[in-house]
Amino acid sequence: MSIAVESPGLSETQRQIVELARDFARTKIAPFAAEWDRTKRFPRDVIAELGKLGFLGMCTPEEWDGMGVDGVTYLLALEEIAAADAAISVSMSIQNAIPTTMLVKHGTPAQKERWLKPLARGELLVGFALSEPEAGSDPASMQAQAVHDAAGWVLNGLKAWATNGGTADLMMIMVRTDAPASRRGAKGISTFIVPTDTPGYRAGKPEDKMGLRASNTATVALEDLHLAPESLLGDEGMGFVYAMEGLDAGRLGIAIQAVAIARRALELSIAYCAERRQFDRPLHDFQAVQFKLADMATRIEAARALAHSAAARKDRGEDVAPYASMAKLFASETAMWVTTQAVQLFGGYGYMRDFPVEKLFRDAKVTEIYEGTSEVQRIVIARGLSGR
Ligand SMILES: Cc1cc2nc3c(=O)[nH]c(=O)nc-3n(C[C@H](O)[C@H](O)[C@H](O)COP(=O)(O)OP(=O)(O)OC[C@H]3O[C@@H](n4cnc5c(N)ncnc54)[C@H](O)[C@@H]3O)c2cc1C
């Protein structure tokens, strides 16, 4: 029995993609992940290599230089990268999901030519800035604003915790475009495509995080940032809707990132319990240990199935908001629970930085927080149940 996804049941294309991703993850990421975590180094060169292999534009249609694969195939590749280092997979997930979904659905042909193609080829790195210091779970209460001027738009405000905020070439930024007096909530928000070398774009210093330490997370200040009219994505006032559509795709990526963290913790736990001896026998001889491992495996398998099922629904064009939330909720709570069990199985060694389950435990936590906390996922699911 394998905890990783194995060949039977995969199409030939999926098998090749999984093998390519697994090989890349094992040779170019896994051996260096602990060092990147310790030094907080964001390996831009490795991200660029992922781009060259096509892994940053997996679901982008081929006419826009993407791989054009289905959602499940994308999740299979993402799982392999995330099992090696969740800090790398978060960039892969964002690039493939939120900004790309928004551009594919709402970009003009000119915007797709200029931005979507280089994003799909991995020549540009992208981020997504919705949250603000005072607007996290309730992003519609954001304050950052764009106003018209003679040449286009002028943006001012502060965005919080933007992944790749200090390393991206391009950011999709949500700001208010309604008048302060009218404040139409979610309906007054628009999305702008912002090259990060635009004067007035200022990223703060990288946040010092508990986990995903190699990933860049930064505050972004928008200071009289001037944009041409063609920087607006889609229709004025629709940016919040576009962001929520992007988040449906994003949450599936975070779900599979959580599955991968949990899977790695279980793989390490199985090996450790076969090796570590107490009371003159390996730990895996104790039934209490066997039951723990069995529960870990069962939850991981269920979490992966939920994520794949939601991705298949998305591929069929269904409204997946509650299903994406179920997948993220269940997988992130599984990752936190499984990594807690793994640290426990490793005992004192599990608490030490020298052993990899400690990093997995730290990396797991954020999957319950970003792209909507577990409480927000429950709100989305409950809304789906009540038909609102
Ligand atoms: C590493 C990292 C990377 C991130 N990357 C990005 C990014 O790229 N782009 C971006 O826009 N944002 C990003 N974020 C921000 C992230 O999406 C927010 O942190 C998250 O949405 C929660 O918002 P908050 O931190 O303001 O918490 P709050 O909204 O202040 O919530 C605090 C607590 O209150 C609970 N709560 C809030 N409202 C309710 C309610 N109605 N019912 C029950 N409980 C509630 C929450 O669940 C949480 O437990 C990132 C965050 C982190 C940590």
The ligand as a Tripos MOL2 file, in Angstrom:
@<TRIPOS>MOLECULE
LIG
   53    58     1     0     0
SMALL
NO_CHARGES

@<TRIPOS>ATOM
      1 C1          1.7550   33.1150    5.3100 C.3       1 LIG1
      2 C2          0.5590   33.8830    4.8590 C.ar      1 LIG1
      3 C3          0.4150   34.1800    3.5100 C.ar      1 LIG1
      4 C4         -0.6860   34.9180    3.0720 C.ar      1 LIG1
      5 N1         -0.7890   35.2410    1.7350 N.ar      1 LIG1
      6 C5         -1.7760   36.0740    1.3440 C.ar      1 LIG1
      7 C6         -1.8140   36.5250   -0.0320 C.ar      1 LIG1
      8 O1         -1.0000   36.1280   -0.8740 O.2       1 LIG1
      9 N2         -2.7750   37.4150   -0.3810 N.ar      1 LIG1
     10 C7         -3.7050   37.8760    0.5120 C.ar      1 LIG1
     11 O2         -4.5530   38.6750    0.1290 O.2       1 LIG1
     12 N3         -3.6990   37.4500    1.8120 N.ar      1 LIG1
     13 C8         -2.7570   36.5780    2.2390 C.ar      1 LIG1
     14 N4         -2.7160   36.1640    3.5550 N.ar      1 LIG1
     15 C9         -3.7210   36.6640    4.4910 C.3       1 LIG1
     16 C10        -4.7330   35.6080    4.9400 C.3       1 LIG1
     17 O3         -5.5960   35.3030    3.8810 O.3       1 LIG1
     18 C11        -5.4540   36.1280    6.1950 C.3       1 LIG1
     19 O4         -4.5150   36.0770    7.2480 O.3       1 LIG1
     20 C12        -6.6980   35.3270    6.5440 C.3       1 LIG1
     21 O5         -7.6860   35.5330    5.5680 O.3       1 LIG1
     22 C13        -7.2470   35.6620    7.9170 C.3       1 LIG1
     23 O6         -7.3720   37.0410    8.0940 O.3       1 LIG1
     24 P1         -6.7740   37.7300    9.4370 P.3       1 LIG1
     25 O7         -5.3890   37.2380    9.5780 O.co2     1 LIG1
     26 O8         -6.9970   39.1890    9.3510 O.co2     1 LIG1
     27 O9         -7.6050   37.1330   10.6220 O.3       1 LIG1
     28 P2         -8.9910   37.7170   11.2110 P.3       1 LIG1
     29 O10        -9.9450   37.9390   10.1040 O.co2     1 LIG1
     30 O11        -8.6980   38.8610   12.1040 O.co2     1 LIG1
     31 O12        -9.5020   36.4930   12.0630 O.3       1 LIG1
     32 C14        -9.0210   36.2050   13.3760 C.3       1 LIG1
     33 C15        -9.7770   34.9900   13.9060 C.3       1 LIG1
     34 O13       -11.1730   35.3090   13.9650 O.3       1 LIG1
     35 C16       -11.9110   34.3300   13.2440 C.3       1 LIG1
     36 N5        -13.0800   34.9420   12.6180 N.ar      1 LIG1
     37 C17       -13.1350   36.0690   11.8560 C.ar      1 LIG1
     38 N6        -14.3940   36.2910   11.4380 N.ar      1 LIG1
     39 C18       -15.1540   35.2700   11.9130 C.ar      1 LIG1
     40 C19       -16.5330   34.9310   11.8280 C.ar      1 LIG1
     41 N7        -17.4000   35.6540   11.1130 N.pl3     1 LIG1
     42 N8        -16.9650   33.8210   12.4600 N.ar      1 LIG1
     43 C20       -16.1000   33.0470   13.1650 C.ar      1 LIG1
     44 N9        -14.7810   33.3120   13.2990 N.ar      1 LIG1
     45 C21       -14.3100   34.4140   12.6750 C.ar      1 LIG1
     46 C22       -10.9420   33.8140   12.1990 C.3       1 LIG1
     47 O14       -11.3500   32.5600   11.6900 O.3       1 LIG1
     48 C23        -9.6520   33.7660   12.9740 C.3       1 LIG1
     49 O15        -9.6050   32.5950   13.7390 O.3       1 LIG1
     50 C24        -1.6590   35.3690    4.0050 C.ar      1 LIG1
     51 C25        -1.5190   35.0540    5.3610 C.ar      1 LIG1
     52 C26        -0.4360   34.3180    5.7900 C.ar      1 LIG1
     53 C27        -0.3240   33.9910    7.2610 C.3       1 LIG1
@<TRIPOS>BOND
     1     1     2 1
     2     2     3 ar
     3     2    52 ar
     4     3     4 ar
     5     4     5 ar
     6     4    50 ar
     7     5     6 ar
     8     6     7 ar
     9     6    13 1
    10     7     8 2
    11     7     9 ar
    12     9    10 ar
    13    10    11 2
    14    10    12 ar
    15    12    13 ar
    16    13    14 ar
    17    14    15 1
    18    14    50 ar
    19    15    16 1
    20    16    17 1
    21    16    18 1
    22    18    19 1
    23    18    20 1
    24    20    21 1
    25    20    22 1
    26    22    23 1
    27    23    24 1
    28    24    25 2
    29    24    26 1
    30    24    27 1
    31    27    28 1
    32    28    29 2
    33    28    30 1
    34    28    31 1
    35    31    32 1
    36    32    33 1
    37    33    34 1
    38    33    48 1
    39    34    35 1
    40    35    36 1
    41    35    46 1
    42    36    37 ar
    43    36    45 ar
    44    37    38 ar
    45    38    39 ar
    46    39    40 ar
    47    39    45 ar
    48    40    41 1
    49    40    42 ar
    50    42    43 ar
    51    43    44 ar
    52    44    45 ar
    53    46    47 1
    54    46    48 1
    55    48    49 1
    56    50    51 ar
    57    51    52 ar
    58    52    53 1
@<TRIPOS>SUBSTRUCTURE
     1 LIG1         1 GROUP 0 **** ****
